[in-house]
């Protein structure tokens, strides 16, 4: 190992051990996961509300006049979007669990026990690798243990921070517009889910035709915005975390110990 690489590796280990005790980034990481959890719960609530409204519309029946019984399932055109909203609500439940697990794992990783063990293992590995005698070489299991402890301590905070930064940089507008659109659709559809009363049957038929057209147009908008929200949360909980872990692994392979 070249002197430059050895010095950089020692500096990186020193910085990481210091960060594990001083915890300057932990609060930011916790706040990042908390914000993600807040958004996912809001999206879950919006999805469940929209699903409830669609279910009411699909069960609506209308009676119009003594001679004509007009029964129309107003929500029949909403079957596809209702399936999508149900899948979206299940996804939001999983995403909320992911963010909650991130918060728990970060709190566990920030305990003094983890920091103490990490410091001891890092010191032992550095002494065996770069001490005055440099003999014996650090055993393979010690390098693997060091890597595992670094992942326990820093992987989840790094994922939380990069995910939130990615959201703030690229997805804020998409989330806000999608969330507002879903909530607006819920209000619009709920306003039309009650059956009209006191209406002559030929007037009622015209109102129902207009309502079906309105629901069809609204459902097309809902599908687009729900897909946008699904993309936002999949990026935050899948793509960005995998990218962060891949970069960490690449950095370890490039600069880490290889007994």
Buried (B, 14 or more C-beta within 10 A) or exposed (E): EEEEEEEEBBEBBEEBBEBBEEBEBBEEBBEBBBBBBEBBBBBBEBBBBBBBBBBBBBEBEBEBEEEEEBEBBBBEBBEEBBEBBBEBBEBBBEBBEBBBEBBEBBEEBBEEEBBEBBBEBBEBBBEBBBEEEEEEEBEEEBBEBBBEBBBBBBBBBBBBBBBBEBBEEEBEEBBEEBBEBBBBBBEBBBEBBEBEEEBEBEEBBEBBEEBBEBBEEBBEBBEEBBEBBBBBBEBBBEEBBEBBBEEBEEEBEEEBBEE
